[in-house]
Amino acid sequence: MKKMFFLLCFFICVNVSASNKFSVKLDKCIDGDTARFFINGESKTVRFLSINAPEIQHDDVLEEYYGNESSEYTCNILKSSKSIKLQYDPKSDKTDKYDRVLAWVFVDGELLQKKLVINGYAEVRYVYDDYLYANDLKELESAAKEKKLGMWSDDIPVDNKSSISNSDLIWYFFILVVSYICVRLVKYIFKR
């Protein structure tokens, strides 16, 4: 009898840890790799684990190529879903340095990160350990690159090959000016 009880407890524990997904409700879409969900009744920002989608224009950040498309794709999927579940990765932090929740996002039973990567709406990034689905995502990213889907397309406009934020431009300009002044100062000192 003790063996049966032990086995029953063991299988219950294994099942609970293997299916640690929990249901959430969408509060609002933010961009291609971030959204706000109601978690235990509180609206929290969730950063989709292990991917990075191109930026949309906000604050001092310029839009990156395929940013609007990625954001629109993600929001359409989230808004039309019947069920959304999050799953924490046992090898990842639960939050990032901006206090955003880091999680795998499942929409109607499918991993959203997989959909984004395979269709070229996001790239695999920020994998700091052996995360649950990271290897699958890397394979899907290779396939999307090979097929030149989405952000991997050859049709990237020249002005969108790389985006630099306004704050970065100001910083680069500052460094350039300081460098120029230093060079002039050194020349002046050694001329004497």
C-alpha positions, 0 to 999 in steps of 0.5 A: 500500500505504501508503494502505491501511495509513493508511486501515486505521489511521484506521478502527480509531482512529475505531471505538475512539474511537466505541465507548469503552464498557466492561463492568462488573459491578454491586456494589450499588445506592445510589439512583436515580442512583448505583450501585457497579460493579466497574471493573477488579476494583475496586468504585467508586461511579458517579454517572450523568452528566447526571441527578439522581434524587430523594433517598432518606432517608440520613444527614441527608438527608430523602427527596424525593418519588419517591425510593424509587420512583426508587431501586427502578426503577434497582435493578430494571433493574440487577439484572435486566440481562444486560450493563452498560457504562459510557461516559465523556463526552469533555467531562465530568470522569471524577470529581466532587468526591466522587471518584465516577466520572461516566459514561453507563450502558448496560443491555442496550444501552440508555442507563439515563439515558434510561429514568430521564428518560422515565419521570419517575424523574430530571431532567436536571441538571449539564450543563456542556458539550455532553455526548453524550446531553444534548440527547436527555435534555432532549427526553425530560424535556420529554415526561415533564413534559408527560405528568406522569410520575413526579416530574412528577405533580400528585399530590405530597403537600404535605409533600414539595413540598420537602425540607430536610435536618436540617443545613439546618434547624439552619443556618437556625435559627442564622442566625435566632438570630444575626439576632435578636441583632444586631437587639436589639444594634443597638436597644440601642446606638442607644437610649442 
